[in-house]
């Protein structure tokens, strides 16, 4: 069976000091070694935020980011420094059922907040890291994401009543599609199925 190549959206809440740039490059390098296709590194290493001037430039950049998140399978971000933009990106990815790895250094400003957020979403993986364990953390996340990312597709026939119910749940739960409804239902079953959880271990 051919392995699906995960598309990764990467971003970082950094001020682009030399240390932060090298750190972001190391994260990208690890993702590449794990066989991922990194489809976006804006604000991580490729583009200096000082070059984005004015409200129009910022708006266009954010629109580009959202589009890249939509095309990606997973999100990896460095969040050691607080960033409103990164917070929105994480929310956007989680809303679209995409696994998120949020990396932060020891004693960083976002560590406590990230830990609280993780309790409310099984697709959110906040991880404290250092140079010694960074590669292993990313590798573990990639392995988990290959099981959780929405990379498989199949067609199913349903009755008119089931279709109506899916539309109802879509509106009721403010979801983007009937596909999201089905994924929500199955994910809840997976979490509550003790037999399946046992064979996963």
SEKOL-689028 format. One record per residue: residue number from 1; y, x, z of N, C-alpha, C in turn; residue in one letter. Coordinates in Angstrom, 3 decimals. Example, Ala and Ser with C-alpha at 12.3 -4.5 7.8 and 13.67 -1.06 7.14 Angstrom:
2
+-----+----------+----------+----------+----------+----------+----------+----------+----------+----------+------+
! pos !     n_yy !     n_xx !     n_zz !    ca_yy !    ca_xx !    ca_zz !     c_yy !     c_xx !     c_zz ! code !
+-----+----------+----------+----------+----------+----------+----------+----------+----------+----------+------+
!   1 !   -5.690 !   13.190 !    7.800 !   -4.500 !   12.300 !    7.800 !   -3.300 !   13.200 !    7.800 !    a !
!   2 !   -2.250 !   12.850 !    7.080 !   -1.060 !   13.670 !    7.140 !    0.030 !   12.900 !    7.870 !    s !
+-----+----------+----------+----------+----------+----------+----------+----------+----------+----------+------+
# end
This chain:
201
+-----+----------+----------+----------+----------+----------+----------+----------+----------+----------+------+
! pos !     n_yy !     n_xx !     n_zz !    ca_yy !    ca_xx !    ca_zz !     c_yy !     c_xx !     c_zz ! code !
+-----+----------+----------+----------+----------+----------+----------+----------+----------+----------+------+
!   1 !   -1.188 !    0.838 !    0.000 !    0.000 !    0.000 !    0.000 !    1.248 !    0.880 !    0.000 !    x !
!   2 !    2.192 !    0.586 !   -0.881 !    3.415 !    1.363 !   -0.965 !    4.321 !    1.062 !    0.226 !    x !
!   3 !    4.802 !    2.119 !    0.858 !    5.682 !    1.946 !    2.014 !    7.066 !    1.516 !    1.545 !    x !
!   4 !    7.606 !    0.496 !    2.208 !    8.961 !    0.049 !    1.889 !    9.964 !    1.076 !    2.407 !    x !
!   5 !   10.888 !    1.499 !    1.547 !   11.927 !    2.440 !    1.953 !   13.064 !    1.658 !    2.597 !    x !
!   6 !   13.284 !    1.900 !    3.875 !   14.319 !    1.166 !    4.596 !   15.709 !    1.596 !    4.149 !    x !
!   7 !   16.557 !    0.607 !    3.888 !   17.962 !    0.873 !    3.579 !   18.742 !    0.838 !    4.896 !    x !
!   8 !   19.480 !    1.896 !    5.172 !   20.177 !    2.035 !    6.448 !   21.690 !    2.012 !    6.256 !    x !
!   9 !   22.346 !    1.173 !    7.036 !   23.807 !    1.219 !    7.115 !   24.152 !    2.069 !    8.327 !    x !
!  10 !   24.941 !    3.121 !    8.125 !   25.337 !    3.988 !    9.234 !   26.846 !    3.967 !    9.422 !    x !
!  11 !   27.266 !    3.902 !   10.682 !   28.685 !    4.001 !   10.996 !   28.826 !    4.645 !   12.368 !    x !
!  12 !   30.031 !    5.100 !   12.681 !   30.249 !    5.781 !   13.954 !   31.639 !    5.490 !   14.492 !    x !
!  13 !   31.714 !    5.279 !   15.798 !   33.006 !    5.017 !   16.441 !   33.592 !    6.332 !   16.925 !    x !
!  14 !   33.960 !    7.184 !   15.986 !   34.437 !    8.514 !   16.351 !   35.854 !    8.741 !   15.858 !    x !
!  15 !   36.482 !    9.783 !   16.395 !   37.823 !   10.151 !   15.954 !   37.792 !   11.337 !   14.995 !    x !
!  16 !   36.590 !   11.687 !   14.564 !   36.396 !   12.735 !   13.555 !   36.825 !   14.123 !   14.012 !    x !
!  17 !   36.484 !   14.463 !   15.251 !   36.583 !   15.854 !   15.656 !   35.429 !   16.604 !   14.998 !    x !
!  18 !   35.505 !   17.911 !   14.952 !   34.438 !   18.690 !   14.323 !   33.088 !   18.429 !   14.992 !    x !
!  19 !   33.101 !   18.300 !   16.317 !   31.869 !   18.045 !   17.052 !   31.267 !   16.704 !   16.657 !    x !
!  20 !   32.104 !   15.688 !   16.530 !   31.621 !   14.349 !   16.177 !   31.126 !   14.301 !   14.741 !    x !
!  21 !   31.800 !   14.985 !   13.852 !   31.371 !   15.020 !   12.458 !   29.992 !   15.665 !   12.345 !    x !
!  22 !   29.793 !   16.774 !   13.037 !   28.494 !   17.445 !   13.006 !   27.415 !   16.568 !   13.621 !    x !
!  23 !   27.758 !   15.840 !   14.675 !   26.806 !   14.940 !   15.320 !   26.395 !   13.826 !   14.367 !    x !
!  24 !   27.358 !   13.261 !   13.654 !   27.056 !   12.195 !   12.701 !   26.213 !   12.710 !   11.544 !    x !
!  25 !   26.520 !   13.914 !   11.079 !   25.722 !   14.515 !   10.006 !   24.280 !   14.724 !   10.448 !    x !
!  26 !   24.088 !   15.087 !   11.711 !   22.740 !   15.286 !   12.231 !   21.967 !   13.970 !   12.247 !    x !
!  27 !   22.625 !   12.885 !   12.645 !   21.968 !   11.572 !   12.634 !   21.562 !   11.199 !   11.213 !    x !
!  28 !   22.458 !   11.400 !   10.270 !   22.174 !   11.086 !    8.872 !   21.033 !   11.949 !    8.350 !    x !
!  29 !   21.019 !   13.218 !    8.738 !   19.958 !   14.126 !    8.313 !   18.597 !   13.668 !    8.826 !    x !
!  30 !   18.550 !   13.214 !   10.070 !   17.296 !   12.721 !   10.645 !   16.823 !   11.480 !    9.896 !    x !
!  31 !   17.740 !   10.566 !    9.607 !   17.382 !    9.356 !    8.858 !   16.820 !    9.717 !    7.490 !    x !
!  32 !   17.407 !   10.707 !    6.853 !   16.933 !   11.148 !    5.540 !   15.530 !   11.729 !    5.643 !    x !
!  33 !   15.286 !   12.529 !    6.672 !   13.959 !   13.124 !    6.860 !   12.901 !   12.066 !    7.127 !    x !
!  34 !   13.325 !   10.939 !    7.698 !   12.389 !    9.842 !    7.955 !   12.174 !    8.974 !    6.718 !    x !
!  35 !   12.773 !    9.366 !    5.605 !   12.543 !    8.665 !    4.345 !   13.413 !    7.450 !    4.126 !    x !
!  36 !   14.512 !    7.329 !    4.866 !   15.404 !    6.174 !    4.721 !   16.405 !    6.392 !    3.589 !    x !
!  37 !   16.862 !    5.290 !    3.028 !   17.914 !    5.319 !    2.016 !   19.215 !    4.909 !    2.692 !    x !
!  38 !   20.105 !    5.865 !    2.908 !   21.366 !    5.594 !    3.604 !   22.375 !    5.112 !    2.582 !    x !
!  39 !   22.722 !    3.835 !    2.654 !   23.564 !    3.257 !    1.605 !   25.045 !    3.261 !    1.958 !    x !
!  40 !   25.398 !    3.703 !    3.190 !   26.812 !    3.693 !    3.560 !   27.059 !    4.633 !    4.717 !    x !
!  41 !   28.031 !    5.532 !    4.545 !   28.401 !    6.407 !    5.657 !   29.914 !    6.437 !    5.838 !    x !
!  42 !   30.608 !    5.421 !    5.368 !   32.058 !    5.346 !    5.539 !   32.401 !    5.376 !    7.030 !    x !
!  43 !   33.404 !    6.152 !    7.396 !   33.867 !    6.332 !    8.772 !   32.878 !    7.146 !    9.593 !    x !
!  44 !   31.755 !    7.532 !    9.013 !   30.824 !    8.395 !    9.723 !   31.087 !    9.844 !    9.382 !    x !
!  45 !   30.993 !   10.191 !    8.095 !   31.278 !   11.562 !    7.684 !   32.013 !   11.631 !    6.358 !    x !
!  46 !   31.851 !   10.644 !    5.511 !   32.330 !   10.752 !    4.138 !   33.809 !   10.447 !    3.949 !    x !
!  47 !   34.390 !    9.653 !    4.852 !   35.755 !    9.190 !    4.628 !   36.583 !    9.315 !    5.894 !    x !
!  48 !   37.643 !   10.031 !    5.812 !   38.542 !   10.200 !    6.949 !   39.348 !    8.920 !    7.144 !    x !
!  49 !   39.315 !    8.311 !    8.354 !   40.059 !    7.065 !    8.569 !   41.555 !    7.217 !    8.330 !    x !
!  50 !   42.064 !    8.454 !    8.409 !   43.492 !    8.669 !    8.169 !   43.876 !    8.363 !    6.726 !    x !
!  51 !   42.857 !    8.365 !    5.840 !   43.126 !    8.080 !    4.432 !   43.214 !    6.583 !    4.158 !    x !
!  52 !   42.805 !    5.773 !    5.126 !   42.853 !    4.320 !    4.961 !   44.172 !    3.833 !    5.537 !    x !
!  53 !   45.125 !    3.556 !    4.675 !   46.468 !    3.217 !    5.144 !   46.800 !    1.754 !    4.866 !    x !
!  54 !   47.456 !    1.116 !    5.823 !   47.944 !   -0.229 !    5.624 !   46.894 !   -1.292 !    5.863 !    x !
!  55 !   47.381 !   -2.519 !    6.036 !   46.497 !   -3.656 !    6.318 !   45.550 !   -3.934 !    5.159 !    x !
!  56 !   46.039 !   -3.788 !    3.929 !   45.201 !   -4.070 !    2.763 !   44.043 !   -3.091 !    2.679 !    x !
!  57 !   44.333 !   -1.807 !    2.928 !   43.278 !   -0.802 !    2.893 !   42.220 !   -1.060 !    3.946 !    x !
!  58 !   42.662 !   -1.416 !    5.154 !   41.730 !   -1.702 !    6.242 !   40.884 !   -2.933 !    5.932 !    x !
!  59 !   41.513 !   -3.949 !    5.348 !   40.797 !   -5.180 !    4.998 !   39.743 !   -4.909 !    3.939 !    x !
!  60 !   40.098 !   -4.120 !    2.926 !   39.149 !   -3.789 !    1.864 !   37.982 !   -2.965 !    2.404 !    x !
!  61 !   38.293 !   -2.036 !    3.305 !   37.245 !   -1.209 !    3.898 !   36.275 !   -2.062 !    4.700 !    x !
!  62 !   36.802 !   -3.002 !    5.487 !   35.943 !   -3.853 !    6.305 !   35.066 !   -4.739 !    5.422 !    x !
!  63 !   35.632 !   -5.253 !    4.327 !   34.851 !   -6.072 !    3.394 !   33.714 !   -5.255 !    2.795 !    x !
!  64 !   33.991 !   -3.987 !    2.502 !   32.958 !   -3.098 !    1.971 !   31.845 !   -2.896 !    2.987 !    x !
!  65 !   32.230 !   -2.714 !    4.237 !   31.247 !   -2.535 !    5.298 !   30.331 !   -3.757 !    5.422 !    x !
!  66 !   30.918 !   -4.949 !    5.416 !   30.126 !   -6.174 !    5.543 !   29.159 !   -6.324 !    4.379 !    x !
!  67 !   29.603 !   -5.968 !    3.195 !   28.745 !   -6.044 !    2.024 !   27.589 !   -5.051 !    2.134 !    x !
!  68 !   27.875 !   -3.859 !    2.650 !   26.829 !   -2.859 !    2.826 !   25.821 !   -3.286 !    3.886 !    x !
!  69 !   26.301 !   -3.923 !    4.949 !   25.393 !   -4.437 !    5.973 !   24.467 !   -5.489 !    5.371 !    x !
!  70 !   25.020 !   -6.343 !    4.534 !   24.230 !   -7.391 !    3.886 !   23.108 !   -6.795 !    3.048 !    x !
!  71 !   23.364 !   -5.671 !    2.397 !   22.377 !   -5.040 !    1.523 !   21.368 !   -4.187 !    2.289 !    x !
!  72 !   21.658 !   -3.887 !    3.543 !   20.805 !   -2.981 !    4.306 !   19.658 !   -3.721 !    4.990 !    x !
!  73 !   18.668 !   -2.946 !    5.437 !   17.567 !   -3.488 !    6.236 !   17.842 !   -3.321 !    7.725 !    x !
!  74 !   18.502 !   -2.217 !    8.080 !   18.773 !   -1.913 !    9.482 !   20.163 !   -1.290 !    9.619 !    x !
!  75 !   20.669 !   -1.287 !   10.855 !   21.960 !   -0.663 !   11.155 !   21.750 !    0.419 !   12.207 !    x !
!  76 !   22.292 !    1.600 !   11.944 !   22.304 !    2.685 !   12.922 !   23.754 !    3.071 !   13.156 !    x !
!  77 !   24.191 !    3.084 !   14.410 !   25.588 !    3.418 !   14.687 !   25.699 !    4.293 !   15.930 !    x !
!  78 !   26.708 !    5.132 !   15.937 !   27.020 !    5.990 !   17.075 !   28.190 !    5.341 !   17.801 !    x !
!  79 !   27.971 !    4.922 !   19.050 !   28.964 !    4.090 !   19.743 !   29.483 !    4.734 !   21.023 !    x !
!  80 !   29.464 !    6.049 !   21.107 !   29.892 !    6.707 !   22.342 !   31.333 !    6.376 !   22.707 !    x !
!  81 !   32.162 !    6.111 !   21.702 !   33.533 !    5.684 !   21.952 !   33.671 !    4.208 !   21.594 !    x !
!  82 !   34.354 !    3.411 !   22.413 !   34.514 !    1.976 !   22.123 !   35.168 !    1.749 !   20.768 !    x !
!  83 !   34.675 !    0.760 !   20.044 !   35.231 !    0.437 !   18.726 !   35.051 !   -1.042 !   18.452 !    x !
!  84 !   36.150 !   -1.748 !   18.237 !   36.083 !   -3.168 !   17.922 !   35.378 !   -3.387 !   16.588 !    x !
!  85 !   35.649 !   -2.511 !   15.627 !   35.018 !   -2.634 !   14.311 !   33.507 !   -2.506 !   14.410 !    x !
!  86 !   33.035 !   -1.506 !   15.148 !   31.597 !   -1.323 !   15.312 !   30.976 !   -2.533 !   15.999 !    x !
!  87 !   31.671 !   -3.102 !   16.972 !   31.161 !   -4.293 !   17.661 !   30.961 !   -5.442 !   16.685 !    x !
!  88 !   31.923 !   -5.647 !   15.786 !   31.793 !   -6.691 !   14.776 !   30.633 !   -6.390 !   13.832 !    x !
!  89 !   30.464 !   -5.124 !   13.474 !   29.379 !   -4.745 !   12.572 !   28.022 !   -5.023 !   13.211 !    x !
!  90 !   27.895 !   -4.702 !   14.493 !   26.645 !   -4.965 !   15.206 !   26.358 !   -6.460 !   15.239 !    x !
!  91 !   27.366 !   -7.260 !   15.550 !   27.195 !   -8.718 !   15.582 !   26.790 !   -9.249 !   14.215 !    x !
!  92 !   27.413 !   -8.727 !   13.170 !   27.095 !   -9.155 !   11.806 !   25.647 !   -8.829 !   11.464 !    x !
!  93 !   25.200 !   -7.634 !   11.807 !   23.827 !   -7.232 !   11.514 !   22.821 !   -8.078 !   12.290 !    x !
!  94 !   23.079 !   -8.303 !   13.570 !   22.162 !   -9.097 !   14.388 !   22.112 !  -10.545 !   13.916 !    x !
!  95 !   23.256 !  -11.076 !   13.490 !   23.287 !  -12.443 !   12.970 !   22.414 !  -12.568 !   11.727 !    x !
!  96 !   22.331 !  -11.489 !   10.972 !   21.521 !  -11.480 !    9.756 !   20.096 !  -10.999 !   10.030 !    x !
!  97 !   19.718 !  -10.931 !   11.307 !   18.364 !  -10.585 !   11.738 !   17.975 !   -9.169 !   11.344 !    x !
!  98 !   18.912 !   -8.249 !   11.429 !   18.646 !   -6.853 !   11.095 !   18.593 !   -6.018 !   12.378 !    x !
!  99 !   17.550 !   -5.212 !   12.568 !   17.469 !   -4.357 !   13.754 !   18.644 !   -3.383 !   13.830 !    x !
! 100 !   19.130 !   -3.148 !   15.045 !   20.296 !   -2.281 !   15.255 !   19.972 !   -1.203 !   16.289 !    x !
! 101 !   20.188 !    0.054 !   15.913 !   20.085 !    1.167 !   16.854 !   21.497 !    1.620 !   17.205 !    x !
! 102 !   21.865 !    1.485 !   18.481 !   23.192 !    1.885 !   18.949 !   23.044 !    3.131 !   19.817 !    x !
! 103 !   23.490 !    4.256 !   19.305 !   23.331 !    5.542 !   19.977 !   24.580 !    5.907 !   20.771 !    x !
! 104 !   24.389 !    6.398 !   21.988 !   25.532 !    6.841 !   22.780 !   25.117 !    8.011 !   23.659 !    x !
! 105 !   26.047 !    8.916 !   23.905 !   25.771 !   10.093 !   24.713 !   25.814 !    9.750 !   26.200 !    x !
! 106 !   25.241 !   10.617 !   27.003 !   25.196 !   10.415 !   28.452 !   26.601 !   10.252 !   29.032 !    x !
! 107 !   26.740 !    9.278 !   29.928 !   28.019 !    8.990 !   30.600 !   29.130 !    8.563 !   29.643 !    x !
! 108 !   28.768 !    8.044 !   28.484 !   29.790 !    7.574 !   27.552 !   30.360 !    6.243 !   28.032 !    x !
! 109 !   31.472 !    5.845 !   27.446 !   32.197 !    4.653 !   27.896 !   31.475 !    3.350 !   27.576 !    x !
! 110 !   30.540 !    3.372 !   26.638 !   29.904 !    2.132 !   26.189 !   28.495 !    1.945 !   26.726 !    x !
! 111 !   27.982 !    2.863 !   27.511 !   26.578 !    2.824 !   27.924 !   26.221 !    1.571 !   28.713 !    x !
! 112 !   27.033 !    1.191 !   29.697 !   26.734 !    0.020 !   30.528 !   26.768 !   -1.257 !   29.708 !    x !
! 113 !   27.799 !   -1.426 !   28.896 !   27.937 !   -2.624 !   28.069 !   26.765 !   -2.766 !   27.104 !    x !
! 114 !   26.344 !   -1.664 !   26.506 !   25.234 !   -1.695 !   25.554 !   23.948 !   -2.143 !   26.227 !    x !
! 115 !   23.721 !   -1.690 !   27.449 !   22.514 !   -2.068 !   28.165 !   22.458 !   -3.549 !   28.473 !    x !
! 116 !   23.578 !   -4.141 !   28.818 !   23.641 !   -5.580 !   29.101 !   23.354 !   -6.382 !   27.842 !    x !
! 117 !   23.925 !   -5.958 !   26.715 !   23.758 !   -6.659 !   25.442 !   22.293 !   -6.690 !   25.020 !    x !
! 118 !   21.551 !   -5.621 !   25.321 !   20.159 !   -5.514 !   24.891 !   19.286 !   -6.592 !   25.505 !    x !
! 119 !   19.659 !   -7.075 !   26.676 !   18.860 !   -8.095 !   27.356 !   18.871 !   -9.430 !   26.626 !    x !
! 120 !   19.787 !   -9.609 !   25.691 !   19.950 !  -10.902 !   25.040 !   19.513 !  -10.913 !   23.571 !    x !
! 121 !   19.048 !   -9.782 !   23.050 !   18.625 !   -9.756 !   21.648 !   17.563 !   -8.682 !   21.451 !    x !
! 122 !   16.374 !   -9.114 !   21.013 !   15.249 !   -8.189 !   20.857 !   15.410 !   -7.249 !   19.666 !    x !
! 123 !   16.410 !   -7.501 !   18.819 !   16.639 !   -6.633 !   17.662 !   17.672 !   -5.545 !   17.962 !    x !
! 124 !   18.225 !   -5.550 !   19.162 !   19.266 !   -4.586 !   19.529 !   18.661 !   -3.495 !   20.404 !    x !
! 125 !   18.793 !   -2.249 !   19.964 !   18.196 !   -1.112 !   20.656 !   19.271 !   -0.098 !   21.062 !    x !
! 126 !   19.890 !   -0.248 !   22.226 !   20.851 !    0.762 !   22.695 !   20.089 !    1.946 !   23.285 !    x !
! 127 !   20.450 !    3.151 !   22.891 !   19.725 !    4.326 !   23.355 !   20.684 !    5.464 !   23.719 !    x !
! 128 !   20.552 !    5.946 !   24.939 !   21.292 !    7.135 !   25.365 !   20.568 !    8.364 !   24.817 !    x !
! 129 !   21.309 !    9.299 !   24.250 !   20.649 !   10.433 !   23.601 !   21.354 !   11.751 !   23.896 !    x !
! 130 !   20.624 !   12.840 !   23.606 !   21.188 !   14.184 !   23.599 !   20.560 !   14.940 !   22.435 !    x !
! 131 !   20.924 !   16.190 !   22.254 !   20.428 !   16.952 !   21.105 !   18.917 !   17.102 !   21.133 !    x !
! 132 !   18.323 !   17.083 !   22.321 !   16.888 !   17.320 !   22.440 !   16.042 !   16.102 !   22.089 !    x !
! 133 !   16.566 !   14.891 !   22.349 !   15.734 !   13.703 !   22.118 !   16.212 !   12.828 !   20.963 !    x !
! 134 !   17.292 !   13.210 !   20.285 !   17.863 !   12.370 !   19.226 !   16.856 !   12.065 !   18.124 !    x !
! 135 !   16.177 !   13.081 !   17.621 !   15.240 !   12.887 !   16.510 !   14.111 !   11.934 !   16.891 !    x !
! 136 !   13.595 !   12.068 !   18.110 !   12.498 !   11.216 !   18.556 !   12.953 !    9.765 !   18.707 !    x !
! 137 !   14.171 !    9.559 !   19.200 !   14.712 !    8.204 !   19.356 !   14.847 !    7.525 !   17.999 !    x !
! 138 !   15.400 !    8.239 !   17.028 !   15.572 !    7.667 !   15.686 !   14.211 !    7.372 !   15.061 !    x !
! 139 !   13.276 !    8.289 !   15.208 !   11.932 !    8.106 !   14.646 !   11.257 !    6.869 !   15.233 !    x !
! 140 !   11.379 !    6.685 !   16.551 !   10.797 !    5.517 !   17.218 !   11.422 !    4.225 !   16.698 !    x !
! 141 !   12.739 !    4.235 !   16.514 !   13.430 !    3.048 !   16.008 !   12.988 !    2.714 !   14.585 !    x !
! 142 !   12.856 !    3.718 !   13.742 !   12.410 !    3.496 !   12.364 !   11.027 !    2.865 !   12.355 !    x !
! 143 !   10.144 !    3.360 !   13.204 !    8.784 !    2.830 !   13.280 !    8.793 !    1.360 !   13.686 !    x !
! 144 !    9.610 !    1.015 !   14.690 !    9.702 !   -0.378 !   15.131 !   10.354 !   -1.249 !   14.062 !    x !
! 145 !   11.346 !   -0.700 !   13.390 !   12.089 !   -1.468 !   12.389 !   11.230 !   -1.820 !   11.187 !    x !
! 146 !   10.288 !   -0.956 !   10.865 !    9.408 !   -1.238 !    9.732 !    8.598 !   -2.502 !    9.972 !    x !
! 147 !    8.398 !   -2.856 !   11.239 !    7.686 !   -4.089 !   11.579 !    8.621 !   -5.280 !   11.713 !    x !
! 148 !    9.892 !   -5.017 !   12.097 !   10.818 !   -6.111 !   12.371 !   11.754 !   -6.449 !   11.223 !    x !
! 149 !   12.060 !   -5.470 !   10.364 !   13.007 !   -5.709 !    9.269 !   12.446 !   -6.726 !    8.287 !    x !
! 150 !   13.345 !   -7.530 !    7.700 !   12.913 !   -8.589 !    6.780 !   12.682 !   -8.001 !    5.388 !    x !
! 151 !   11.529 !   -7.327 !    5.240 !   11.228 !   -6.642 !    3.980 !   10.101 !   -7.308 !    3.197 !    x !
! 152 !    9.424 !   -8.279 !    3.790 !    8.309 !   -8.955 !    3.129 !    8.753 !  -10.321 !    2.615 !    x !
! 153 !    8.183 !  -10.707 !    1.487 !    8.555 !  -11.980 !    0.880 !    7.294 !  -12.734 !    0.445 !    x !
! 154 !    7.280 !  -14.044 !    0.704 !    6.207 !  -14.878 !    0.179 !    6.734 !  -16.288 !   -0.043 !    x !
! 155 !    6.050 !  -17.015 !   -0.891 !    6.469 !  -18.378 !   -1.232 !    5.561 !  -19.382 !   -0.538 !    x !
! 156 !    6.136 !  -20.428 !    0.028 !    5.354 !  -21.459 !    0.688 !    5.840 !  -22.827 !    0.221 !    x !
! 157 !    4.897 !  -23.727 !    0.006 !    5.229 !  -25.104 !   -0.376 !    5.304 !  -25.962 !    0.884 !    x !
! 158 !    6.330 !  -26.793 !    0.989 !    6.487 !  -27.660 !    2.154 !    6.734 !  -29.094 !    1.699 !    x !
! 159 !    6.498 !  -30.009 !    2.624 !    6.748 !  -31.417 !    2.327 !    8.246 !  -31.701 !    2.374 !    x !
! 160 !    8.621 !  -32.865 !    1.864 !   10.028 !  -33.272 !    1.894 !   10.517 !  -33.404 !    3.332 !    x !
! 161 !    9.623 !  -33.889 !    4.209 !   10.003 !  -34.053 !    5.612 !   10.279 !  -32.696 !    6.270 !    x !
! 162 !    9.414 !  -31.710 !    5.998 !    9.623 !  -30.376 !    6.562 !   10.908 !  -29.760 !    6.025 !    x !
! 163 !   11.160 !  -29.957 !    4.742 !   12.393 !  -29.431 !    4.158 !   13.618 !  -30.050 !    4.841 !    x !
! 164 !   13.557 !  -31.355 !    5.091 !   14.669 !  -32.037 !    5.762 !   14.860 !  -31.505 !    7.178 !    x !
! 165 !   13.729 !  -31.249 !    7.847 !   13.812 !  -30.734 !    9.216 !   14.391 !  -29.320 !    9.243 !    x !
! 166 !   14.019 !  -28.500 !    8.270 !   14.565 !  -27.143 !    8.186 !   16.074 !  -27.181 !    7.960 !    x !
! 167 !   16.514 !  -28.100 !    7.125 !   17.953 !  -28.257 !    6.885 !   18.659 !  -28.706 !    8.164 !    x !
! 168 !   18.003 !  -29.607 !    8.896 !   18.569 !  -30.096 !   10.155 !   18.718 !  -28.954 !   11.165 !    x !
! 169 !   17.666 !  -28.134 !   11.310 !   17.719 !  -27.015 !   12.248 !   18.741 !  -25.969 !   11.815 !    x !
! 170 !   18.874 !  -25.786 !   10.525 !   19.866 !  -24.839 !    9.996 !   21.268 !  -25.243 !   10.440 !    x !
! 171 !   21.583 !  -26.528 !   10.283 !   22.902 !  -27.026 !   10.683 !   23.054 !  -27.036 !   12.205 !    x !
! 172 !   22.018 !  -27.471 !   12.894 !   22.067 !  -27.580 !   14.351 !   22.297 !  -26.230 !   15.019 !    x !
! 173 !   21.626 !  -25.196 !   14.509 !   21.703 !  -23.864 !   15.121 !   22.696 !  -22.942 !   14.431 !    x !
! 174 !   23.449 !  -23.514 !   13.474 !   24.481 !  -22.757 !   12.757 !   23.915 !  -21.480 !   12.142 !    x !
! 175 !   22.809 !  -21.624 !   11.420 !   22.168 !  -20.490 !   10.763 !   22.560 !  -20.440 !    9.294 !    x !
! 176 !   22.362 !  -19.285 !    8.686 !   22.823 !  -19.086 !    7.311 !   21.905 !  -19.711 !    6.276 !    x !
! 177 !   20.614 !  -19.809 !    6.590 !   19.665 !  -20.292 !    5.586 !   18.431 !  -20.873 !    6.263 !    x !
! 178 !   17.620 !  -21.575 !    5.483 !   16.354 !  -22.088 !    6.000 !   15.403 !  -20.939 !    6.310 !    x !
! 179 !   15.554 !  -19.847 !    5.584 !   14.764 !  -18.656 !    5.863 !   15.018 !  -18.165 !    7.293 !    x !
! 180 !   16.287 !  -18.208 !    7.734 !   16.624 !  -17.812 !    9.102 !   15.984 !  -18.749 !   10.118 !    x !
! 181 !   15.905 !  -20.034 !    9.773 !   15.273 !  -21.012 !   10.664 !   13.809 !  -20.651 !   10.877 !    x !
! 182 !   13.109 !  -20.383 !    9.776 !   11.684 !  -20.047 !    9.851 !   11.478 !  -18.766 !   10.655 !    x !
! 183 !   12.318 !  -17.756 !   10.397 !   12.203 !  -16.498 !   11.140 !   12.432 !  -16.704 !   12.629 !    x !
! 184 !   13.398 !  -17.542 !   12.991 !   13.662 !  -17.831 !   14.402 !   12.450 !  -18.463 !   15.076 !    x !
! 185 !   11.865 !  -19.443 !   14.401 !   10.704 !  -20.147 !   14.957 !    9.542 !  -19.187 !   15.162 !    x !
! 186 !    9.251 !  -18.370 !   14.149 !    8.117 !  -17.449 !   14.230 !    8.366 !  -16.356 !   15.262 !    x !
! 187 !    9.597 !  -15.842 !   15.334 !    9.904 !  -14.804 !   16.329 !    9.695 !  -15.314 !   17.750 !    x !
! 188 !   10.052 !  -16.571 !   18.000 !    9.836 !  -17.152 !   19.325 !    8.341 !  -17.267 !   19.619 !    x !
! 189 !    7.561 !  -17.641 !   18.604 !    6.112 !  -17.735 !   18.777 !    5.514 !  -16.360 !   19.074 !    x !
! 190 !    6.004 !  -15.330 !   18.372 !    5.506 !  -13.966 !   18.580 !    5.747 !  -13.522 !   20.018 !    x !
! 191 !    6.952 !  -13.771 !   20.520 !    7.309 !  -13.360 !   21.882 !    6.431 !  -14.057 !   22.914 !    x !
! 192 !    6.114 !  -15.334 !   22.685 !    5.376 !  -16.135 !   23.664 !    3.862 !  -16.080 !   23.492 !    x !
! 193 !    3.379 !  -15.466 !   22.409 !    1.937 !  -15.408 !   22.144 !    1.343 !  -14.183 !   22.844 !    x !
! 194 !    0.747 !  -14.389 !   24.009 !    0.219 !  -13.273 !   24.792 !   -0.918 !  -12.563 !   24.068 !    x !
! 195 !   -1.711 !  -13.315 !   23.318 !   -2.814 !  -12.705 !   22.575 !   -2.316 !  -11.722 !   21.536 !    x !
! 196 !   -1.293 !  -12.126 !   20.784 !   -0.738 !  -11.243 !   19.757 !   -0.054 !  -10.040 !   20.387 !    x !
! 197 !    0.661 !  -10.265 !   21.494 !    1.326 !   -9.155 !   22.172 !    0.315 !   -8.128 !   22.670 !    x !
! 198 !   -0.867 !   -8.610 !   23.063 !   -1.906 !   -7.706 !   23.570 !   -2.454 !   -6.801 !   22.469 !    x !
! 199 !   -2.652 !   -7.361 !   21.261 !   -3.228 !   -6.538 !   20.188 !   -2.195 !   -5.613 !   19.565 !    x !
! 200 !   -0.906 !   -5.867 !   19.827 !    0.146 !   -4.979 !   19.323 !    0.175 !   -3.663 !   20.088 !    x !
! 201 !   -0.272 !   -3.691 !   21.343 !   -0.162 !   -2.513 !   22.213 !   -1.223 !   -1.474 !   21.852 !    x !
+-----+----------+----------+----------+----------+----------+----------+----------+----------+----------+------+
# end
